[in-house]
Every structure is written in structure tokens, then in C-alpha cells.
Amino acid sequence: MSDSGVRPGGGDIRIVVENGEYWLRNRGDIAMMAVTVARLRERWPGARIGMLTDQPRILRALLPEAEPLCLGAGGAWEQPGGRLAAVAALRWRAATDGPKSRVRAFRARVRGGGDEGAGEPEQPPLPAAVAEADLVIAQGGGYMTDVDRYQAHRTLTLLEHAQSLGIPTAMIGQGFGPMEDPGLLERAAKVLPGVGVIALREGRRGPQLLGELGVAAEKVLVTGDDAVELAYGLRPAEIGGDLGICLRVADYARVADRARVVLGEVVRARAAEFDAALAPLIISEYDSEDRRCTLPLLAGAGRTRAAVGRGGTAEDVARQVGRCRVVVTSAYHLAVFALSQGVPAVGLTASRYYDDKFHGLADMFGAGLRVVSLDDDLEHTLTAAVRELWDDAPALRDPLRQRAVEQMDLARAGLDRVFRLVEGSAGDRGR
């Protein structure tokens, strides 16, 4: 296998990427996709990188270096469509998008995969492109968990299928757990030991869980989140002055009404205390969940910023984050965007799922992330955390950025191991 992305026998290397975000409505996931595609392209400039999606034209607009593999059309390799049509599709969705109760209901249904203990959720057909692939990657995400059993089973099924064909498999930037569902544990224990490399975004929970599932320790790396590189690349020269806020309320991130009220009171009061503008930061556009929950918190604030439009990119939001001095968020990837640029953050959590996410992220970045439970005395704990980080922001800036650089180096080293899986297997597969 050459390093240009060409097989020894002719033809381009083909990589299938499972990304966990087929609807392309989460800017954190899209940031990870963009970084993954860029890194693959650096190593194999001529490779064909197929991204599984339900939105082929949107994917072409957001990631023109990737090819959409649309399951609705069988998931086969195809020639990319026109750039103009893709951009038009993105603009149309941005102009016509809005809250959709059917999307919310469907998402709640598939996340749980049906009734608890009901076994493996019904899966879509396997993508035809896998049969011609040289590598299958499960890209970063927090979907290997009980709260997203549908996507977890879908990923495991894809990896198992690739393994049965002798195709190298890898997982990168992954968050594992909590995972206690017997059916999911059994399935994971069957498939994951056969994955060539598993790179984790945190070392707090993932390594132990993978060990319990029978994965050899030498296959497991802790590399950080892949979105770190996108955000770090947009870090501003000057420290920001805004107070950023994002609240997400969803079936997997429930927040009591009283906590919402107190949260709004605290961030508005702190913005007034610091003479700062309150900036709404929107990561997820699923049923407008971040938008619907965050914008009401600004009501009554002295100064506010405009939220990014529905067609805004991950880069647009990362730049907004860079203009903040402190960010308060219940959305994990906003904390990633902030810390990677040297902006301290408060992570809000009310579930074990988000406890693991934010505490794992805090371990990766050290000082600069305070985890606050929405079930605690929120007025006191959040006020203290924001004040402390606001004062410490200048001193935290360089250490946080250094941690970001370290994680970028780890992630690239981990991907080098993935590349070697392919380059060392070409002869075995007769490529």
C-alpha cells in the first residue's frame, strides 16, 4: 500500500467512516468528521473517503473531501455530485429548518432501541461500500453507551461485518459507557476484541470498560477528542470578553424546570457583574434542542450576542467560543471547543452519562474545567465556579492550549497505528 492512497494493484484506497451522526445536525460531530477527513487525506491524498449519511448533499457541502455513502440508496460508492447543488441544499435546509416533533420522537425511540432488555434494536441494511473497503473506521462519538443503544449496535454490526471480510477496523476519538445493558455488553464483548486500534477521548472510564470486555490493553490508546484540532486552529490572539452559555434538554439530558430558571438568573447576573455580553452558543440543531433551551436564558440580560444561524458551521461556533472569557455549557463539545482555545468552561451535568463526559474531559485538560451538577445548590456552586474561572482565565489560557497540543499529537500518533493496520494488510487481502 503506498502512502499516496493508491493500492499496489491499482485503484484508490477506500475508507468507510461510521460517524454516528447521519443527519448532520450536530456541529461537534461535524467538527470531528472534518478533522478525521483532513488527517486521512494528509496520509493518503488519493484515497476515497466514504462517510455514512442520510444527507448526501449536505455532506458534500460541509465536507467536500468526503464521499456520501447513503444507506437509503444502499450505501454504495458513487461519484460525488456538484458542489453548487450541495451548497444550495445546505442553504435550503438552513432557511426552512425548525423544531420538528417527529424528529424528536424518532430520536427518543431509536436512542433507547426499544424497551429495556428487549435485545438488539432493529438495524438498517449494511452499506454495500464495505465490501470494497480497505479500512472501516468508527469515528469519535459518545454513542457506545446504554443511552444510545441503536447507534452502538449499528456500529458494532458494521465493525463485525468488516472483520468477517478481513478488512481492518479501528475506532478513534471514542467515549465508552456507561454500559450496563446485558445485550449491548454481550455484543460489545464479541466484536470489540477484534478491532485493531481503539483510541479513546478520555482515560477515566473507557480503558477499564474495554478491559472488562476482553479488549487487549495494547490495542487501547487515550488520545483526546478529534474536535480539539479544529478548535485549536481557530484560537484567537486576544482573550475574549463574553460569557458563553449553552443549555441542552433532551431525553438523554434532562434538566428540571427550577434548574433552568436558576441557571438563567446566575448567568445573567454574572454577565452584568462582569459587564460582559451573554453569548448563546449552539452545537446541536436536532429539533432545535440547543436553540430552544438556550435563547430563553438571555431574556432580561443587559447585553447579548446573536446566535449562529441554522446554517452556521462548526467553525462559526468555535469562533464565537473564542470570543468568550468563560463558557457555561451542558453540551460536551462546546467545552471541547472552549478548552482547546484556552477558554475555561463550566460543564453542567445531571446524569451519569454527562458526569463521565465532563469529568473525563477535565482529566484530559487539567485545570480549566469545573463540573457542576444541576442537582446541587446551583445558585451557589455555579456562581462560585464562574467567578473563579473569570478571574483565572488569563493564567489558564496557555496551559489549556498546551494540553490541546498534547492531545493533537496523541491523536495523530494513534492514527499512525491505524494507517499501519492498512499498509500492513494489503498483501494479506490481495490488494
C-alpha positions in Angstrom: 0.0 0.0 0.0 1.5 3.3 -1.0 1.3 6.5 1.1 -0.4 8.3 -1.8 -3.7 6.5 -1.3 -3.2 4.0 -4.2 -3.4 0.2 -3.9 -0.5 -1.7 -5.2 -2.7 -3.4 -7.8 -4.2 -0.1 -8.9 -7.2 1.9 -7.8 -7.6 4.2 -4.8 -7.6 3.2 -1.2 -11.2 3.2 0.1 -12.1 4.0 3.7 -15.6 3.7 5.1 -16.2 6.1 8.1 -19.0 5.4 10.6 -19.6 8.8 12.2 -22.8 8.3 14.3 -24.3 11.5 13.0 -26.1 10.7 9.8 -28.4 13.7 10.0 -25.5 16.2 10.2 -27.2 18.4 12.8 -24.5 18.4 15.5 -21.6 20.7 15.0 -19.4 18.9 17.5 -19.8 15.7 15.5 -19.2 17.6 12.2 -16.0 19.0 13.6 -14.7 15.5 14.3 -15.7 14.4 10.8 -13.8 17.4 9.3 -10.6 16.6 11.3 -10.8 12.9 10.5 -11.2 13.5 6.8 -8.3 16.0 6.8 -6.0 13.6 8.6 -6.8 10.7 6.3 -6.3 13.0 3.3 -2.8 14.0 4.6 -1.6 10.4 4.6 -3.4 9.2 1.5 -4.1 12.2 -0.8 -5.8 10.0 -3.4 -8.0 8.0 -1.1 -11.7 7.7 -1.4 -13.2 8.5 2.0 -16.8 7.4 2.3 -18.9 8.9 5.1 -22.1 7.2 6.0 -25.0 9.7 6.0 -28.7 10.2 5.3 -28.0 13.7 3.9 -25.7 13.3 0.9 -26.0 16.8 -0.5 -25.5 18.4 3.0 -22.4 16.2 3.5 -20.9 17.4 0.2 -21.5 21.0 1.2 -19.9 20.6 4.6 -17.2 18.1 3.8 -16.4 18.2 0.0 -13.3 16.0 0.6 -15.6 13.1 1.6 -18.0 11.0 -0.4 -21.5 10.4 0.9 -22.5 6.7 1.4 -26.2 7.0 1.6 -27.9 4.0 3.3 -31.2 4.9 1.7 -29.6 4.2 -1.6 -27.8 1.0 -0.4 -24.6 2.7 0.9 -22.6 2.0 -2.3 -19.7 4.1 -3.6 -20.8 6.7 -6.1 -19.4 9.7 -7.9 -19.7 12.9 -5.9 -22.3 15.4 -7.1 -22.0 19.0 -8.0 -20.7 21.5 -5.4 -23.3 24.1 -6.3 -26.2 21.7 -5.7 -24.7 20.7 -2.4 -24.3 24.3 -1.2 -27.9 25.1 -2.4 -29.1 22.1 -0.3 -27.4 23.4 2.8 -28.9 26.9 2.3 -32.3 25.4 1.8 -32.2 23.4 5.0 -30.9 26.4 7.0 -33.8 28.5 5.6 -36.6 26.0 6.2 -35.4 24.1 9.3 -37.0 24.4 12.7 -38.4 22.4 15.6 -39.7 19.0 14.4 -41.6 17.0 16.9 -41.3 13.9 14.7 -37.5 14.1 14.7 -37.5 14.4 18.5 -39.8 11.4 18.9 -37.8 9.3 16.4 -34.6 10.2 18.1 -36.0 9.3 21.5 -37.2 6.0 20.1 -34.0 4.9 18.4 -31.7 6.1 21.2 -33.2 3.5 23.5 -33.6 0.9 20.8 -37.0 -0.1 22.1 -37.9 -1.4 25.5 -35.2 -2.0 28.1 -33.8 -5.5 27.8 -35.6 -6.2 24.5 -32.4 -7.2 22.8 -30.6 -5.8 19.8 -32.6 -3.0 18.1 -33.6 -3.5 14.5 -30.8 -2.4 12.3 -30.6 -0.8 8.8 -29.1 -2.8 5.9 -25.3 -2.9 5.8 -23.7 -0.5 3.4 -22.6 -2.1 0.2 -19.4 0.0 0.1 -17.8 -2.0 2.9 -17.2 -5.0 0.6 -14.8 -2.8 -1.4 -13.2 -1.0 1.5 -9.6 -1.2 2.7 -10.4 0.2 6.1 -13.5 0.8 8.3 -13.3 3.4 11.0 -15.8 4.2 13.7 -15.2 7.8 14.2 -15.4 9.6 17.6 -18.6 10.0 19.5 -20.3 9.2 22.7 -22.6 6.5 21.3 -21.1 3.4 22.7 -23.4 3.6 25.7 -26.7 2.4 27.0 -28.4 5.7 26.2 -27.7 5.3 22.5 -28.1 1.5 22.1 -29.4 1.9 18.5 -26.2 3.6 17.3 -24.0 1.4 19.4 -25.5 -1.8 17.9 -25.3 -0.3 14.4 -21.6 0.4 14.8 -20.9 -3.0 16.3 -22.7 -4.6 13.4 -20.7 -2.7 10.8 -17.4 -3.5 12.5 -18.3 -7.2 12.8 -19.2 -7.3 9.1 -15.9 -5.7 8.1 -14.0 -8.1 10.3 -15.8 -11.1 8.7 -14.4 -9.8 5.3 -10.9 -9.5 6.6 -11.0 -5.7 6.5 -9.0 -3.8 9.1 -11.2 -1.9 11.6 -10.4 0.9 14.1 -12.3 3.2 16.5 -11.0 6.7 17.1 -11.9 9.5 19.5 -14.4 7.3 21.3 -16.2 7.8 24.6 -17.3 4.5 26.1 -20.1 4.0 28.7 -22.0 3.9 30.9 -22.7 0.5 29.5 -24.7 -2.0 31.7 -27.3 -3.3 29.2 -26.7 -7.1 29.1 -27.4 -7.4 25.4 -25.1 -4.5 24.5 -22.4 -5.8 26.8 -22.6 -9.2 25.2 -22.4 -7.8 21.7 -19.6 -5.5 22.5 -17.6 -8.3 24.1 -18.0 -10.3 20.9 -16.9 -7.6 18.4 -14.6 -5.1 20.1 -11.7 -7.5 20.8 -11.3 -7.9 17.0 -10.9 -4.1 16.4 -7.3 -3.3 15.5 -6.9 0.0 17.4 -9.3 1.8 19.8 -8.4 5.4 20.5 -10.4 7.0 23.4 -11.1 10.6 24.1 -10.7 10.0 27.9 -9.0 7.7 30.3 -11.4 7.9 33.2 -13.8 5.1 32.3 -13.1 3.8 28.8 -9.9 1.7 29.4 -11.4 -0.2 32.3 -14.6 -1.0 30.5 -12.8 -2.2 27.4 -10.6 -4.4 29.5 -13.7 -5.9 31.1 -15.0 -6.5 27.5 -11.9 -8.5 26.6 -10.0 -5.9 24.6 -6.2 -6.3 24.8 -4.6 -3.3 26.6 -2.1 -2.9 23.8 -4.9 -2.0 21.4 -6.2 0.8 23.5 -4.9 4.4 23.4 -6.1 7.6 25.1 -5.8 10.4 22.6 -8.4 13.0 23.3 -11.3 14.3 21.2 -10.7 14.8 17.5 -12.6 18.1 17.5 -9.7 19.6 19.6 -7.7 20.2 16.4 -10.4 22.2 14.7 -11.0 24.5 17.7 -7.3 24.9 18.4 -6.7 26.0 14.9 -9.2 28.9 15.4 -7.7 30.2 18.7 -7.8 34.0 18.8 -4.8 36.2 19.6 -6.6 38.1 22.3 -8.6 36.9 25.3 -12.3 37.2 24.9 -14.8 39.2 26.9 -18.1 37.4 26.5 -19.8 34.9 28.8 -20.9 32.0 26.7 -23.9 29.8 27.5 -25.5 26.6 26.1 -28.2 24.5 27.7 -29.4 21.3 26.2 -32.5 19.5 27.4 -33.2 16.1 25.7 -34.3 12.6 26.5 -30.7 11.8 27.5 -30.0 15.2 29.2 -33.0 16.0 31.4 -33.0 19.3 33.3 -35.6 20.3 35.9 -37.6 23.5 35.3 -36.3 25.0 38.5 -32.7 24.4 37.5 -33.3 26.2 34.2 -34.7 29.2 36.0 -31.7 29.4 38.4 -29.3 28.9 35.5 -30.7 31.8 33.7 -30.6 34.0 36.8 -27.0 33.1 37.5 -25.6 33.7 34.0 -27.5 37.0 33.6 -26.2 38.2 37.0 -22.7 37.2 36.3 -22.7 38.9 32.8 -23.9 42.1 34.5 -21.3 41.8 37.2 -18.5 41.4 34.7 -20.0 43.9 32.2 -20.0 41.2 29.6 -22.2 40.3 26.8 -24.1 37.0 27.1 -23.4 34.8 24.1 -25.7 31.9 23.1 -23.6 29.0 21.7 -25.5 26.4 19.6 -24.0 23.0 18.9 -27.0 20.8 18.2 -29.8 21.6 15.8 -31.7 18.4 16.4 -35.3 19.6 16.8 -33.6 23.0 17.7 -32.8 21.5 21.1 -29.9 23.8 22.0 -31.6 26.8 20.4 -34.9 26.3 22.1 -33.3 25.8 25.5 -30.5 28.4 25.4 -32.1 31.5 23.9 -34.8 31.9 26.7 -31.9 32.3 29.2 -30.9 35.6 27.6 -34.2 37.2 28.3 -33.6 40.3 30.5 -29.8 40.3 30.0 -28.2 43.7 29.6 -26.1 42.8 26.5 -26.4 39.8 24.3 -24.8 38.4 21.1 -26.7 36.8 18.3 -26.7 33.0 18.0 -25.2 31.5 14.9 -27.8 30.9 12.2 -29.1 27.4 11.5 -26.7 27.1 8.5 -23.7 28.1 10.6 -20.7 25.8 10.6 -18.7 24.2 13.4 -16.0 26.8 12.7 -18.6 29.6 13.1 -19.4 28.4 16.6 -15.8 27.8 17.5 -15.0 31.4 16.6 -17.9 32.6 18.8 -16.4 30.5 21.7 -13.0 32.1 21.1 -14.6 35.5 21.8 -15.6 34.3 25.3 -13.7 34.6 28.5 -15.7 31.8 30.2 -18.2 29.3 28.8 -21.0 27.6 30.7 -22.4 24.6 28.9 -24.3 21.4 29.3 -23.2 20.4 25.7 -19.9 18.4 25.8 -18.4 19.7 22.5 -18.8 23.3 23.5 -16.5 22.6 26.4 -14.1 20.9 23.9 -14.2 24.0 21.6 -13.5 26.3 24.6 -10.7 24.4 26.4 -8.9 23.8 23.1 -8.7 27.5 22.5 -7.6 28.3 26.1 -11.1 29.3 27.3 -12.1 27.9 30.7 -15.5 26.3 31.0 -18.1 25.1 33.4 -19.7 21.7 32.5 -23.2 21.3 33.7 -24.4 17.8 34.3 -27.5 16.0 35.7 -26.7 12.4 34.7 -24.1 9.7 34.9 -23.6 9.9 31.2 -22.6 13.6 31.3 -20.7 13.1 34.6 -18.4 10.7 32.7 -18.2 13.0 29.7 -17.2 16.1 31.6 -15.0 14.5 34.3 -13.2 12.6 31.6 -12.7 15.9 29.7 -11.4 17.6 32.9 -8.8 14.8 33.3 -7.6 15.5 29.7 -7.3 19.3 30.2 -6.4 19.6 33.9 -7.4 22.9 35.4 -9.8 25.0 33.4 -13.0 22.9 33.5 -15.3 22.9 36.5 -18.0 20.3 36.6 -21.2 21.5 38.3 -24.2 19.3 39.0 -27.6 20.8 38.1 -29.0 18.9 41.1 -26.8 20.7 43.6 -27.2 24.2 45.1 -26.9 25.6 41.6 -27.0 29.3 42.5 -24.1 29.0 44.9 -21.9 26.4 43.1 -22.3 27.9 39.6 -21.8 31.5 40.8 -18.5 30.4 42.6 -17.3 28.5 39.6 -17.9 31.2 37.0 -16.3 33.9 39.2 -13.3 31.7 39.8 -12.8 30.9 36.2 -13.4 34.5 35.1 -10.5 35.7 37.4 -8.2 32.8 36.5 -8.9 32.9 32.7 -5.6 34.8 31.7 -3.5 32.3 33.7 -5.3 29.2 32.4 -5.1 30.2 28.7 -1.6 28.9 27.9 -1.8 25.7 30.0 -5.1 24.7 28.3 -3.7 25.3 24.9 -0.7 23.2 25.7 -3.0 20.3 26.7 -4.7 20.7 23.4 -1.4 20.4 21.5 -0.5 17.3 23.5 -3.9 15.7 22.6 -3.5 16.5 19.0 -0.1 14.8 19.0 -1.5 11.8 20.7 -4.4 11.6 18.2 -2.1 11.7 15.2 0.2 9.0 16.8 -2.9 6.9 17.3 -4.0 7.4 13.7 -0.5 6.4 12.5 -1.2 3.0 14.1 -4.5 2.8 12.2 -2.6 3.6 9.0 -0.2 0.7 9.7 -3.2 -1.7 10.0 -4.0 -1.0 6.4 -0.5 -0.7 5.0 0.5 -3.9 6.6 -2.6 -5.8 5.5 -2.6 -5.0 1.8 -0.7 -8.2 0.8 -2.8 -10.4 3.0 -6.0 -9.3 1.3 -4.6 -9.5 -2.2 -4.8 -5.8 -2.9 
